[in-house]
Amino acid sequence: MGREIDYLRVSVTDRCNLRCRYCMPGGVPSVEHAEVLRYEELLRLCGLAAGLGIHAFKVTGGEPLVRRDCMSFLAELKKLRGVEQVTLTTNGILLPDHLEALRTAGVDGINVSLDTLDDGLYSSLTGAPPGTAALVWRAAEASAAMGIHTKLNAVLLPETVEGIVELTAAADTVPADIRFIELMPIGAGKGRKGLPASEALERLRTRWPDLEPTGERRGNGPARYYGSTSLRARVGLISAVSRAFCSSCNRVRLTSTGELKPCLCYGGGTDLRALLRNGGTDRALREAMACCILQKPDAHGFGEGGAVTEARGMHEIGG
């Protein structure tokens, strides 16, 4: 289909220290510890993926920094032959304690999830105690100040739409790129109302009328970036639902339990954990991975009623 799959999102845990309403609300059980891949198993799979031409790796969760020894894993991942880029997505709460280790490990970028600067609204959305939004903001500032390529991720929600301009203006002071992401209709996000990226752009242009596409690629993901003569930062829009990018999708996902998923929309994938733990050879694992990737569907069904067959939440898959 003319797509080059060179990007793997690797979840190291389904656990998180927040309870965001649209992702992992209260009462969601965690998988058993024995079901989660050990770091050496993850590194083996990542090394094999690199041999198949995947050179960019995004480490996610749940919240990856809640897993013990995540820094060592990132450092070892960065050293693997064929691995050109390792980045991290985090909610930022534990980030201040790990920034120096992340820089030492050679992490190429950090994405910090922050939907709003309003502390009360942040706590209402995430279940975090008062003051957490400011803590996360300071973590993002510190990351950028250390010279790490830093981005802010904000999910487009009706509750946060009024703060889009404020959040963008704040990001520009860092400066850090900011990406507005359409809500994915899976897990706890299913049935919730999200906002189209076009509405975010419309609101942003009330403040920055010359905000126009730059044509830049500022990462491995699908964001379309916009710039203004009045902004140092770039604004990215990820419109997976309203403006599908399936024809150029370059990613697959590895869950913390060892399932390789070729598309977020559909349930099922390839169980690499079973192969790993039953004596599978590198050749057998490579063949299983390649077969899964070659079965990547031509498009998702997020815009079609009833087409989504993935029943798990983003924290289980790798968000």
Backbone as a ProteinNet text record, in pm:
[ID]
protein_1_A
[PRIMARY]
MGREIDYLRVSVTDRCNLRCRYCMPGGVPSVEHAEVLRYEELLRLCGLAAGLGIHAFKVTGGEPLVRRDCMSFLAELKKLRGVEQVTLTTNGILLPDHLEALRTAGVDGINVSLDTLDDGLYSSLTGAPPGTAALVWRAAEASAAMGIHTKLNAVLLPETVEGIVELTAAADTVPADIRFIELMPIGAGKGRKGLPASEALERLRTRWPDLEPTGERRGNGPARYYGSTSLRARVGLISAVSRAFCSSCNRVRLTSTGELKPCLCYGGGTDLRALLRNGGTDRALREAMACCILQKPDAHGFGEGGAVTEARGMHEIGG
[TERTIARY]
82.1	0	85.3	215	302.5	337.9	317.5	348.8	477.2	558.1	680.7	660.9	659.5	636.8	772.4	803	934.4	926.2	807.9	783.2	705.6	760	696.1	670.7	544.8	508.9	512.3	593.6	618.6	562.3	461.7	406.4	481.8	529.9	602.4	514.3	395.4	304.3	165.4	63.2	-73.2	-111.3	-22.8	-53.8	-26.7	-97.9	-83.7	-115.6	-55	-79	-184.9	-255	-370.9	-492.1	-608.3	-732	-813.3	-757.5	-822.6	-955.4	-1058	-1193.3	-1202	-1127.4	-1141.8	-1042.9	-960.5	-858.3	-863.1	-842.7	-833.3	-904.1	-1034.7	-1108.6	-1097.2	-1144	-1136.7	-1208.1	-1154.9	-1216.4	-1166.5	-1074.7	-1019.9	-911.4	-923.8	-822.6	-694.5	-584.2	-456.3	-433.2	-352	-319.3	-223.1	-217.7	-128.2	17.3	101.7	243.3	308.7	274.1	337.1	302.2	193.6	152.5	231.5	295.4	369.4	508.2	550.2	681.6	793	892.6	1012.3	1091.5	1177.1	1253.9	1339.1	1397.7	1481	1397.3	1272.3	1183.5	1148.8	1121	1092.6	1212.5	1331.8	1451.8	1476.7	1449.6	1466.2	1373.3	1248	1152.3	1187.9	1232.6	1270.7	1391.4	1486	1601.3	1561.4	1467.9	1418.2	1341.3	1264.5	1191.4	1287.8	1397.8	1498.1	1555.9	1571.4	1620.5	1523	1396	1293.2	1276	1354.8	1347.5	1276.8	1238.2	1176.1	1288	1301.5	1414.5	1374.5	1243.4	1197	1107	1130.9	1059.3	1004.4	877.3	812.1	775.3	825.8	796.9	679.9	576.9	453.1	407.5	286.5	221.6	77.4	-12.9	-8.6	89.4	143.9	247.9	380.3	470.1	592.7	680.7	680.6	771.5	729.1	610.2	573	638.1	690.9	756	901.5	939.2	1075.1	1177.1	1288.8	1402.7	1372.5	1272.9	1242.2	1361.4	1439.6	1554.3	1656.5	1681.5	1777.3	1728.1	1597.5	1541.1	1559	1530.1	1544.6	1690	1783.1	1924.6	1966	1919.1	1953	1885.3	1761.7	1691.2	1765.8	1813.5	1885.8	2013.9	2071.4	2197.6	2178.6	2057.6	2035.8	2073.7	2132	2171.7	2047.2	2052.4	1941.6	1841.7	1854.3	1762.9	1819	1744.8	1790.8	1729	1609.7	1542.7	1457.9	1468.9	1387.6	1325.5	1194.3	1123.1	1029.1	977	896.5	770.9	657.7	535.4	502.8	477.9	456.6	354.3	288.8	198.6	276	406.2	493	504.9	421.6	421.4	553.7	608.2	734.2	855.3	831.4	938.4	1052.9	1027.4	1139.2	1245.6	1204.5	1300.3	1383.8	1346.8	1412.9	1478	1467.2	1514.9	1663.8	1744.6	1888.6	1920.5	1853.2	1876.2	1829.2	1721.5	1671.9	1771.8	1828.2	1928.1	2052.7	2093.7	2209.9	2184.6	2061.4	2025.2	2021.4	2016.7	2015.5	1878	1774.5	1638.3	1627	1564.9	1562.3	1448.3	1346.7	1234.9	1140.4	1068.6	970.4	840	731.8	598.3	530.3	483.5	418.8	270	187.3	41.8	-9.9	-75	-129.9	-247.7	-367.9	-487.1	-530	-492.1	-535.2	-439.1	-430	-351.6	-436.7	-567.7	-659.4	-647.8	-599.8	-569.3	-693.3	-802.9	-925	-978.3	-976.8	-1024.6	-932.5	-801.6	-705.4	-734.4	-754.6	-782.6	-913.4	-1012.9	-1142.2	-1130.2	-1048.8	-1033.1	-946.5	-846.9	-745.3	-749.7	-821.1	-820.9	-697.5	-615.1	-490.9	-519	-433.6	-451.5	-424.5	-472.9	-449	-299.9	-269.3	-131.2	-59.9	-123.6	-56	-35.1	-132.9	-117.5	6.8	30.3	148.7	276.5	271.5	386.7	423.2	321.2	345.1	399.9	345.6	393.5	540.9	578.4	718.4	808.4	757.7	835.4	861.8	760.6	778.5	879.3	870.5	967.3	1109.3	1124.8	1257.8	1313.1	1226.7	1269.1	1324.4	1250.8	1295.5	1423.6	1433.1	1551.1	1677.1	1660.4	1775.3	1816.4	1745.5	1779.9	1714.2	1619.8	1547.6	1431.1	1413.2	1301.1	1171.4	1097	979.1	852.9	749.1	618.7	511.9	408	290.6	180.5	114.1	0.6	-126.3	-227.6	-355.5	-468.4	-549.7	-665.5	-776.2	-841.7	-947.1	-1077.9	-1118.1	-1236.7	-1326.6	-1457.3	-1546.5	-1509.9	-1462	-1428.7	-1307.8	-1218.2	-1092.5	-1083.9	-1186.8	-1178.8	-1152.7	-1205.6	-1184.9	-1040.6	-960.4	-821.8	-720.4	-766.2	-674.9	-576.1	-627	-540.2	-441.3	-489.7	-402.3	-290.4	-324.7	-225	-120.6	-163.4	-70.3	22.7	-32.6	49.7	152.8	113.1	206.6	316.7	280.3	380.1	483.3	439.2	529.5	635.3	608	706.5	819.8	801.9	902.2	1028.7	1025.4	912	908.5	787.3	766.7	654.2	669.5	559.2	439.1	321.5	200	115.2	61.6	-21.4	-158.7	-260.8	-398.9	-447.9	-496.4	-524.9	-673.7	-734.2	-874.4	-890.3	-996.4	-1025.1	-1047.6	-977.1	-993	-1114.4	-1205.6	-1329.8	-1314.5	-1220.8	-1204.4	-1194.2	-1221.2	-1214	-1305.5	-1254	-1333.4	-1367.7	-1296.2	-1326.3	-1444.7	-1487.7	-1600.4	-1727.6	-1803.3	-1927.5	-1910.2	-1785.1	-1761.3	-1750.8	-1788.5	-1784.7	-1647.7	-1583.6	-1459.3	-1482.2	-1377.5	-1385.9	-1299	-1342.9	-1258.3	-1140.7	-1031.4	-913.5	-941.9	-1035.9	-1069.7	-1122.9	-1193.4	-1243.8	-1129.5	-1031.6	-913.7	-842.4	-826.2	-758.7	-836.3	-966.6	-1049.3	-1030.7	-1029.9	-1010.5	-870.3	-770.4	-633.9	-615.7	-685.1	-670.4	-737.2	-818.6	-870	-757.8	-654.8	-539.5	-422.7	-404.3	-294.1	-352.9	-401.7	-472.5	-386.3	-254.4	-166.7	-118.6	-184.8	-148	-174.3	-66.6	-78.3	10.4	-21	61.4	205.8	297.8	439.6	497.5	429.7	482.1	598.2	627.9	739.6	701.6	803.2	788	871.7	804.7	873.3	867.2	859.8	853.6	817.9	779.1	747	597.4	517.8	374.3	304.6	171.9	91.5	50.5	105.4	62.2	90.9	-7	13.5	46.2	163.3	211.3	178.9	148.5	113.8	206.4	234.6	320.3	262.9	309.2	270.5	394.5	396.9	510.3	518	409.3	405.5	429.7	465.1	487.5	624.7	697.7	821.3	789.1	689.8	650.7	569	555.5	468	344	234.2	108.4	80.6	66.5	36.1	-107.9	-171.6	-307.7	-304	-358.2	-366.6	-514.5	-558.8	-702	-731.7	-704.5	-718.4	-862	-958.2	-1098.5	-1157.5	-1140.8	-1207	-1131.8	-1003.1	-922.3	-817.8	-861.1	-776.9	-647.6	-539.3	-408.3	-361.2	-456.6	-423.1	-332.1	-348.2	-270.1	-121.1	-87.1	53.9	95.5	10.5	40.5	167.3	260.1	390.4	414.2	308	330.3	260.7	318.4	252.6	276.6	202.9	209.3	239.8	321.4	349.1	295.1	198.1	140.5	235.6	210.3	296.3	287.8	180.7	165.1	212.6	275.8	341	256.8	149.4	69.4	110.7	142.8	175	45.9	12.4	-112.1	-82.2	-136.2	-111.4	-202	-315.2	-407	-479.1	-490.4	-553.2	-702	-766.2	-911.5	-964.3	-886.3	-938.3	-877.2	-961.6	-915.3	-830.6	-751.4	-667.3	-535.8	-440.2	-306.6	-228.2	-98.5	-15	44.6	23.7	71.1	218	304.3	447.5	494.9	422.7	461.3	459.1	355.2	346.1	466	503.6	619.7	747.3	763.5	881.7	897	788	795.5	781.3	765.7	761.6	879.1	988.2	1111	1120.1	1040.2	1043.6	1180.7	1226.2	1355	1340.9	1453.8	1450.6	1384	1413.2	1353.5	1201.4	1151.9	1007.3	942.8	1009.5	955.4	954.5	1063.6	1068.8	958	938.2	834.6	695.8	672.6	543	520	625	613.8	589.7	664.5	649.2	510.9	461.6	328.5	221.1	235.2	139.4	141.4	261.7	274.9	216	239.3	187.9	35.6	-24.7	-170.6	-232.3	-152.8	-204.3	-316.3	-435.4	-547.3	-522.6	-595	-573.3	-627.6	-724.1	-782.4	-852.3	-865.1	-943.6	-1090.3	-1174.1	-1317.1	-1374.3	-1292.1	-1338.9	-1455.3	-1465.5	-1573.1	-1699.3	-1698.6	-1813.6	-1875.4	-2005.1	-2072.2	-2053.9	-2006.8	-1994	-1872	-1782.9	-1668	-1552.7	-1552.1	-1444.2	-1462.7	-1363.1	-1373.1	-1276.9	-1192.3	-1101.7	-1180.8	-1183.9	-1262	-1178.8	-1047.9	-961.8	-944.1	-890.4	-863.6	-723.9	-698.1	-569	-456.7	-484	-379	-334.2	-422.3	-387.3	-311.3	-337.3	-279.6	-146.8	-143.3	-25.8	-65.8	-91.7	-143.8	-40.1
-121.8	0	126.5	110	226.3	287.7	214.2	268	204.9	285	235.6	235.1	117.9	106.3	111.5	226.5	246.6	298.7	287.9	350.7	253.2	223.9	131.7	202.6	201.4	252.3	134.4	147.1	37.3	74.3	1.2	23.1	-64.3	-4.4	-81.2	-115.2	-55.7	-83.5	-32.6	-94.7	-43.7	41.4	54	125.1	273.9	350.9	496.9	557	671.7	742.4	851	854.2	940.8	854.4	916.1	847.5	938.7	964.1	1053.5	992.9	1074.6	1026.9	958.5	1009.4	959	847.1	809.1	707.9	593.3	623.5	519.1	565.2	571.8	618.9	521.9	563.8	480.7	348.1	245.2	113.5	26.7	78.1	-0.9	-93.5	-224.1	-315.6	-314.9	-349.2	-362.7	-509.1	-533.8	-671.5	-726.8	-857.5	-921.7	-897.5	-884.8	-854.5	-957.5	-1084.7	-1190.9	-1181.6	-1111.1	-1098.9	-992.2	-903	-792.2	-840.1	-799.5	-840.6	-786	-869	-824.1	-732.5	-650.5	-557.8	-631.8	-743.8	-816.8	-871	-903.5	-948	-831.9	-716.4	-598.1	-561.5	-565.8	-530.4	-629.3	-754.8	-853.4	-823.4	-793.3	-762.6	-632.9	-534	-407.3	-426.1	-509	-537	-606.1	-698.9	-766.4	-669.6	-580.3	-479.8	-389.4	-353	-269.6	-341.7	-473.6	-551.4	-558.1	-530.6	-527.9	-388.4	-291.5	-157.4	-54.7	-92.6	3.9	71	203.2	271.6	375.6	406.7	505.7	436.8	462.6	395.8	499.9	488	573.5	487.4	519.8	444.2	509.9	428.5	479.9	389.2	417	331.6	310.9	314.3	373.3	489.2	502.3	601.8	528.3	541.5	460.9	482.6	603.5	631.9	569.3	507.9	438.5	300.5	252.3	121.3	134.9	56.5	60.5	29.4	100.8	80.7	118.4	203.1	246.6	319	392.8	465.8	370.2	259.4	161.5	101.5	74	20.3	118.5	245.8	346.3	355.8	350.8	358.6	238.6	119	-1	-0.9	47.8	57.5	149.5	259.3	356.8	297.1	198.7	139.4	30.9	-17.8	-129	-90.6	-183.5	-160.4	-133.7	-29.6	5.9	101.9	126.7	221	361.8	445.2	581.1	684.3	654.4	754.3	685.8	736.1	689.5	811	813.7	923.1	865.8	954.1	913.7	999.3	935.4	1008.8	988.8	1097.4	1091.2	1195.4	1170.5	1273.8	1380.1	1360.8	1463.8	1468	1395	1405.8	1359.4	1251.3	1196.9	1245.5	1326.2	1367.1	1441.5	1534	1608	1518.6	1406	1316.1	1236.5	1238.7	1152.7	1229	1359.3	1435	1415.9	1420.8	1405.6	1267	1164.3	1028.1	1013.3	1080.3	1074.6	1139.3	1249.8	1314.5	1226.6	1166.5	1077.3	956.3	906	790	823.4	952.6	993.5	998.6	1010.3	1018.8	1139.4	1118.5	1221.1	1320.8	1288.1	1379.9	1331.7	1426.9	1395.2	1466.1	1388.9	1444.6	1446.1	1560.9	1576.3	1600.2	1516.1	1529.4	1634.4	1736.3	1843.5	1905.5	1868.9	1912.4	2054.3	2102.4	2234.4	2288.2	2421.3	2486.6	2519	2507.3	2534.3	2422.2	2454.7	2351.5	2274.2	2345.4	2278.4	2185.8	2231.9	2150.4	2030.9	2054.3	1944.2	1835.1	1875.5	1777.9	1705.2	1777.6	1716.4	1612.3	1641.4	1549.4	1428.4	1447.9	1345.5	1277.8	1338	1285.4	1322.5	1411.7	1450.9	1550.8	1558	1656.4	1798.3	1899.3	2038.7	2067.3	2151.1	2189.7	2104.5	1997.4	1905.2	1966.8	2045	2106.7	2194.8	2271.7	2357.9	2274.4	2163.2	2073.6	2019.3	1975.8	1921.9	2029.6	2149.2	2259.9	2288.6	2290.8	2315.3	2203.7	2081.6	1968.8	1986.8	2031.3	2054.7	2167.2	2273	2383.3	2333.3	2250.4	2200.5	2109.6	2028.8	1940.2	2021.6	2122.7	2206.5	2281.6	2327.6	2402.2	2316.3	2183.2	2092.8	2060.3	2117.8	2094.7	1973.2	1912.1	1797.2	1848.4	1791.7	1832.2	1797.7	1899.2	1882	1924.5	1841.2	1872	1858	1937.2	1922.9	1855.8	1758.8	1690.5	1728.5	1773.2	1808.7	1743.2	1663.1	1601.3	1704.7	1707.5	1806.4	1760.1	1832.3	1799.2	1922.1	1903.2	2018.2	2096.8	2026.9	2093.3	2186.1	2157.3	2232.2	2328.6	2333	2410.2	2558.3	2612.7	2754.7	2788.8	2687.3	2713.5	2686.9	2658.6	2623.8	2736.2	2858.2	2972.5	2997.1	2992.4	3014.8	2911.1	2785	2678.3	2695.8	2737.3	2759.3	2876.5	2984.2	3099.9	3063.3	2981.4	2938.3	2851.5	2759.1	2673.5	2755.9	2867.4	2952.3	3018.1	3031.4	3092.3	2996.8	2866.9	2768.6	2774.5	2764.4	2724	2571.2	2520.1	2377.7	2363.8	2272.7	2246.3	2197.2	2232.9	2183.7	2114.5	1997.8	1920.9	1900.4	1930.9	1907.9	1781.3	1687.3	1551.7	1521.4	1475.7	1436	1313.4	1312.6	1202.5	1073.6	967.3	838.8	766.8	720.3	659.8	512.4	485.4	349.5	354.7	242.1	237.3	339.6	410.5	511.9	629.9	644.6	753	724.3	598.8	561.3	622.4	687.7	748.3	887.5	929.3	1066.3	1158.5	1280.9	1378.7	1444.7	1435.3	1506.6	1624.8	1693.7	1808.8	1784	1827.6	1813.2	1910	1870.6	1956.9	2088.1	2086.7	2209.3	2317.4	2276.8	2376.7	2437.9	2357.1	2410.9	2512.8	2479	2570.2	2700.4	2690.8	2811	2902.2	2843.8	2924	2984.7	2907.3	2958.3	3074.5	3071.7	3179.4	3308.8	3304	3430.3	3507.7	3437.3	3501	3516.3	3416.6	3418.1	3397.6	3504.3	3491.5	3433.8	3446.9	3397.3	3254.8	3183.1	3044.8	2958.2	2906.5	2830.9	2706.8	2605.5	2484.3	2515.5	2447.7	2468.3	2359.4	2244.3	2133.1	2062.4	2098.3	2037.4	1900.6	1816.5	1693.5	1709.9	1719.1	1749.9	1631.9	1514.1	1392.2	1276.9	1165.9	1047.2	1025.4	1106.3	1087.5	1162.8	1165.8	1216.2	1362.9	1436.1	1574.7	1660.2	1745.3	1850	1977.9	2035.3	2148.7	2282.1	2379.5	2514.5	2612.6	2722.1	2825.1	2963.1	3056.6	3197.3	3282	3397.8	3488.7	3537.7	3522	3566.4	3453.2	3333.8	3218.9	3158.9	3130.4	3053.9	2904.7	2861.9	2721.4	2686.6	2558.9	2509.9	2447.4	2457.7	2397.6	2277.4	2160.8	2040.1	1997.7	1951.2	1897.4	1751	1664.9	1522.7	1488.2	1475.5	1460.3	1319.9	1221.3	1081.6	1043.6	1112.9	1078.2	1156.6	1288.3	1372	1377.5	1352.8	1360	1248.3	1129.2	1010.8	1021.5	970.5	972.2	830.1	736.7	594.2	565.5	639.6	611.5	637.1	714.2	741.6	693.8	612.7	564.4	480.8	513.2	445.6	366.2	341.4	285.6	153.3	79.3	-33.9	-18.4	-97.1	-83	-217	-211.8	-329.3	-302.5	-383	-363.5	-416.9	-378.1	-423	-573.4	-635.6	-780.1	-855.7	-785	-852.4	-874.3	-799.7	-811.3	-703	-743.7	-648	-612.7	-483.6	-436.1	-351.9	-390.1	-310.9	-189.3	-186.1	-72.1	-57.1	66.8	95.9	63.7	70.2	60.1	-81	-179	-314.8	-404.3	-488.1	-582.6	-691.4	-753	-860.4	-809.4	-899.4	-868.8	-998.7	-988.4	-1107	-1121.9	-1237.9	-1264.5	-1304.4	-1206.4	-1233.8	-1289.4	-1259.4	-1311	-1463.9	-1522.3	-1668.3	-1727.4	-1665.5	-1713.5	-1699.6	-1583	-1557.1	-1661.1	-1686.8	-1769.9	-1918.5	-1953.3	-2094.4	-2131.2	-2056.1	-2091.6	-2047.4	-1949.1	-1902.9	-1850.2	-1888.1	-1839.7	-1697.4	-1631.2	-1496.6	-1500.6	-1604.6	-1614.7	-1625.3	-1706.9	-1722.1	-1591.8	-1521.4	-1393.2	-1290.1	-1283.6	-1189.3	-1218.9	-1345.5	-1382.6	-1345.8	-1366.2	-1330.7	-1180.8	-1104.2	-958.8	-910	-963.2	-921.5	-955.8	-1073.2	-1115	-1021.1	-982.8	-891	-755	-704.9	-574.2	-576.2	-684.9	-694.8	-707.9	-741	-748.3	-618.5	-515.2	-385.7	-340.8	-310.8	-273.4	-141.7	-122.7	-1.1	122.8	106.1	222	178.1	271.2	245.2	274.5	247.4	270.3	363.2	456.6	544.2	632.8	658.9	745.2	671.2	540.6	461	395.2	408	350.6	200.5	153.1	10.3	-55.5	21.9	-39	-66.5	-3.7	-22.2	-156	-242.6	-372.5	-384.7	-284.9	-286.6	-250.3	-342.8	-321	-269.4	-272.9	-229.3	-77.8	-27.7	114.1	147.8	278.3	322.1	283	281.4	247.3	102.9	15.8	-125	-145.1	-59.2	-74.7	0.1	116.4	202.2	334.5	433.4	561.4	670.7
0	0	0	-22	-29.4	104.1	212.3	344.5	397.3	460.9	523.3	674.7	734.8	878.8	947.9	1007.8	1068	1211.1	1272.9	1402.9	1491.1	1609.4	1703.5	1835.9	1878.7	2011	2107.7	2211.9	2304.9	2442.3	2487.4	2621.1	2720.9	2829.2	2930.6	3050.6	3059.3	3169.1	3134.1	3192.3	3178	3298.3	3396.2	3520.5	3506.6	3587	3579.6	3716	3743.2	3869	3853.5	3740	3720.6	3685.4	3694	3656.6	3565.2	3446.6	3351.3	3306.1	3304.2	3273.7	3138.1	3039.8	2903.9	2871.9	2968.5	2942.7	3041.9	3170.7	3272.9	3398.4	3395.6	3513.2	3630.2	3746.9	3865.5	3847.7	3914.7	3907.3	3795.7	3712.9	3602.4	3658.4	3640.6	3694.4	3612.7	3677.3	3608.6	3574.6	3473.5	3439.4	3543.7	3554.7	3649.9	3611.1	3713.2	3690.1	3598.1	3615.1	3535.5	3387.4	3355.5	3215.9	3141.4	3216.2	3155.4	3112.5	2994.7	2945.3	3033.2	3058.4	3127.8	3034	3091.6	3008.5	2905.4	2945.6	2849.7	2734.3	2760.8	2653.4	2560.6	2619.9	2538.6	2452.1	2510.1	2435	2321.3	2345.8	2238.4	2122	2151.9	2046.1	1974.1	2049.5	1985.5	1894.7	1937.6	1853.4	1723.8	1732.2	1613	1523.2	1585.5	1508.2	1432.2	1498.4	1431.3	1309.9	1322	1209.7	1093.7	1122.3	1018	956.6	1005.1	947.5	1032.9	1154.6	1245.7	1324.1	1308.5	1370.8	1474.7	1485.3	1582.2	1683.9	1811.1	1918.8	2016.4	2045.4	2145.2	2264.8	2381.8	2503.4	2575.3	2601.8	2659.4	2774.3	2824.5	2922.9	2882.9	2976.6	3110.1	3121.9	3240.7	3266.5	3279.6	3182	3182.1	3303.7	3360.5	3471.2	3603.3	3608.6	3731.8	3737.7	3626.4	3627.4	3670.2	3769.4	3823.2	3713.3	3717.8	3627	3482.2	3460.7	3324.7	3261.8	3343.5	3289.6	3228.6	3297.5	3244.9	3113.8	3107.6	2984.3	2868.7	2892.3	2786.8	2739.7	2833.8	2797.3	2712.8	2750	2673.8	2536.9	2530.9	2403.3	2307.5	2359.9	2277.2	2217.6	2286.4	2241.1	2135	2115.8	2023.3	1880.1	1811.9	1672.1	1587.2	1508.2	1420.9	1482.5	1611.6	1679.2	1661.8	1591.6	1564.3	1658.3	1708.6	1791.3	1898	2020.8	2132.8	2199.8	2207.5	2273.4	2378.8	2462.5	2577.4	2584.7	2614.6	2645.1	2792.7	2865.4	3009.3	3051.9	3165.1	3219.6	3296.6	3315.4	3371	3521.2	3592.8	3738.5	3798.8	3748.8	3800.5	3721.3	3621	3530.1	3598.7	3691.9	3751.7	3814.7	3871.3	3936.4	3836.7	3710.2	3611.6	3496.5	3495.4	3379.3	3353.3	3456.4	3436	3381.2	3434.4	3385.7	3241.5	3206.1	3068.2	2972.7	3013.8	2928.2	2914.7	3025.5	3021.8	2932.9	2935.8	2853.9	2705.6	2673.2	2533.2	2471.3	2554.7	2501.5	2408.7	2292.8	2188.2	2203.4	2279.4	2295.9	2403.8	2462.1	2565.7	2532	2529.6	2513.3	2649.1	2690.7	2821	2799.1	2857.8	2843.8	2941.4	2888	2971.2	2897	2937	2863.8	2898.1	3016.8	3060.3	3164.2	3172.1	3277.3	3399.3	3385.6	3495.9	3599.2	3718.6	3816.5	3860.7	3884.4	3926.4	3818.9	3694.1	3583.9	3562	3573.2	3558.5	3662	3786.2	3891.8	3867.4	3818.3	3789.5	3678.3	3577.6	3464.6	3496.9	3585.4	3606.8	3743	3838.9	3974.4	4054	4000.5	4067.7	4179	4280.3	4388	4338.8	4412.5	4374	4358.3	4262.2	4237.2	4134.6	4087.5	3995	3857.7	3810.1	3677.8	3673.1	3778.8	3783.8	3791	3862.9	3872.5	3733.8	3658.4	3524.5	3432	3443.9	3361.6	3388.4	3516.4	3551.1	3499.5	3499.3	3446.5	3298	3223.3	3080.2	3056.1	3135.1	3124.4	3150.1	3253.7	3289.5	3180.8	3121.9	3013	2896.8	2855.1	2744.4	2779.7	2904.9	2948.3	2945	2956.4	2952.1	2808.8	2712.3	2573	2511.3	2583.2	2529.7	2445.5	2325.6	2240.6	2312.9	2350.5	2436.2	2363.2	2375.9	2318.7	2426.4	2413.1	2498.4	2418.3	2478.9	2417.1	2491.5	2419.1	2480.4	2402.1	2470.2	2406.8	2395.1	2280.3	2256.4	2320	2424.5	2502.3	2514.8	2525.2	2546.7	2672	2774.4	2900.8	2888.8	2794.7	2788.2	2670.5	2587.9	2463.7	2487.8	2597.7	2624.3	2657.7	2692.8	2731	2622.4	2499.9	2391	2360.8	2351.6	2319.4	2432.3	2557.6	2672.4	2678.1	2653.7	2659.5	2550	2431.1	2320.7	2350	2403.8	2438.2	2543.9	2639.7	2743.3	2683.5	2594.3	2530.5	2454.7	2399.2	2322	2408.9	2538.5	2628.1	2660.8	2636.1	2678.2	2592.1	2457	2375.3	2359.6	2348.9	2323.9	2223.1	2129.4	2037.1	2116.4	2068.7	2132.4	2027.1	2063	1970.8	2032.1	1956.2	1997.3	1928.6	2009	1962.8	1975.7	1868.2	1874.9	1964.4	2042.2	2133.5	2055.5	2095.2	2028.9	2086.6	2002.9	2051.4	2087.5	2178.2	2228.8	2380.4	2445.8	2591	2654.6	2754.8	2824.3	2734.3	2622.4	2529.3	2439.3	2437.3	2353	2410.7	2327.6	2373	2429.7	2459.1	2505	2384.2	2405.1	2297	2293.2	2178	2157.4	2065	2030.6	1940.8	1817.9	1700.7	1581.5	1585.7	1525.7	1521.9	1451.1	1357.3	1284.3	1378.6	1483.5	1579.3	1658.5	1693.3	1762.3	1673.8	1546	1454.1	1440.6	1432.9	1421.4	1542.5	1660.4	1781.4	1787	1748.6	1750.9	1654.6	1542.7	1444.4	1489.2	1592.6	1647.7	1715.7	1761.9	1825.7	1728.4	1643.9	1546.4	1406.8	1343	1214.1	1103	1113.4	1006.4	1031.5	1118.9	1148.5	1025	964.8	840.2	845.5	763.7	761.2	724.9	792.8	764.8	674.8	668	590.3	656.6	781.3	852.6	908.6	922.7	999.4	1125.4	1238.5	1364.3	1461.5	1407	1486.7	1395.6	1457	1378	1361.4	1429.4	1428.5	1316.8	1322.2	1211.6	1223	1318.1	1337.9	1214.7	1179.4	1078.2	1154.2	1124	1202.9	1136.3	1223.1	1180.6	1250.7	1180.9	1236.9	1214.6	1297	1285.7	1305.6	1243.6	1262.1	1406.1	1481.2	1620.7	1719.6	1669.9	1756.9	1730.6	1838	1822.8	1814.5	1890.5	1893.4	1768.8	1743.5	1638.6	1702	1631.7	1675.1	1586.8	1648.7	1573.7	1595.2	1491.4	1499.5	1458.6	1544.7	1515.8	1503.4	1380.5	1351.6	1301.4	1387.9	1346.8	1313.4	1374	1352.6	1236.1	1237.6	1137.3	1004.6	1009.1	886	891.1	860.7	876.6	796.8	856.8	791.8	761.5	748.6	733.9	614.4	506.4	386	405.9	510.4	538.1	677.6	741.5	876.8	875.5	964.9	966.3	1093.7	1174.8	1306.9	1331.8	1426.3	1489.8	1639.9	1718.9	1864.7	1930	2034	2115.7	2255.4	2298.7	2431.5	2537.9	2662.4	2772.1	2792.8	2743.1	2756.8	2632.8	2539.3	2427.8	2304.6	2289.1	2166.9	2068.2	1947	1841.1	1768.9	1768	1707.7	1584.1	1470	1349.6	1336.6	1409.5	1401.5	1533.6	1580.6	1708.6	1709.4	1596.2	1587.2	1610	1571.3	1566.2	1673.1	1733.8	1833.6	1770.7	1853	1801.8	1748.9	1747.5	1699.5	1701.7	1719	1723.8	1863.2	1925.9	2062	2057.7	2076.4	2075.6	2209.7	2316.4	2448.6	2450.4	2391.2	2388	2313.8	2202.5	2128.1	2210.6	2273.1	2354.8	2464.6	2535.3	2655.6	2627.7	2501.4	2462.8	2373.3	2390.7	2321.5	2178.1	2138.4	2000	1960.2	1842.8	1793	1740.8	1721.3	1662.7	1524.8	1450.2	1317.1	1325.9	1418.7	1434	1478.8	1566.4	1614.1	1501.6	1425	1312.6	1212.6	1183.2	1086.7	1138.3	1266.8	1325.1	1320.4	1348.5	1344.4	1202.3	1108.6	969.6	916.8	952.3	907.4	961.9	1089.9	1151.1	1080.6	1054.8	990.5	849.9	777.6	641.1	636.4	749.4	757.2	808.8	820.6	865.4	772.1	826.4	738.9	666.7	558	480	549.3	641.3	709	836.6	931.9	1052.5	1025.7	1126	1110.4	1214.8	1264.2	1370.2	1327.2	1200.2	1154.2	1115.5	1133.1	1091.9	1214.4	1232.2	1347.2	1355	1471.3	1494.1	1433.4	1369.6	1303	1399.2	1515.9	1612.2	1683.2	1676.2	1743.5	1861.2	1884.6	1999	2125	2222.5	2344.2	2460.4	2447.5	2557.8	2558.7	2670.2	2681.9	2634.2	2617.1	2568.8	2663.8	2796.2	2890.9	2875.5	2826	2804.6	2673.4	2577.4	2444.4	2433.5	2493.7	2483.6	2425.2	2513.4	2468.3	2472.6
[MASK]
+++++++++++++++++++++++++++++++++++++++++++++++++++++++++++++++++++++++++++++++++++++++++++++++++++++++++++++++++++++++++++++++++++++++++++++++++++++++++++++++++++++++++++++++++++++++++++++++++++++++++++++++++++++++++++++++++++++++++++++++++++++++++++++++++++++++++++++++++++++++++++++++++++++++++++++++++++++++++++++++

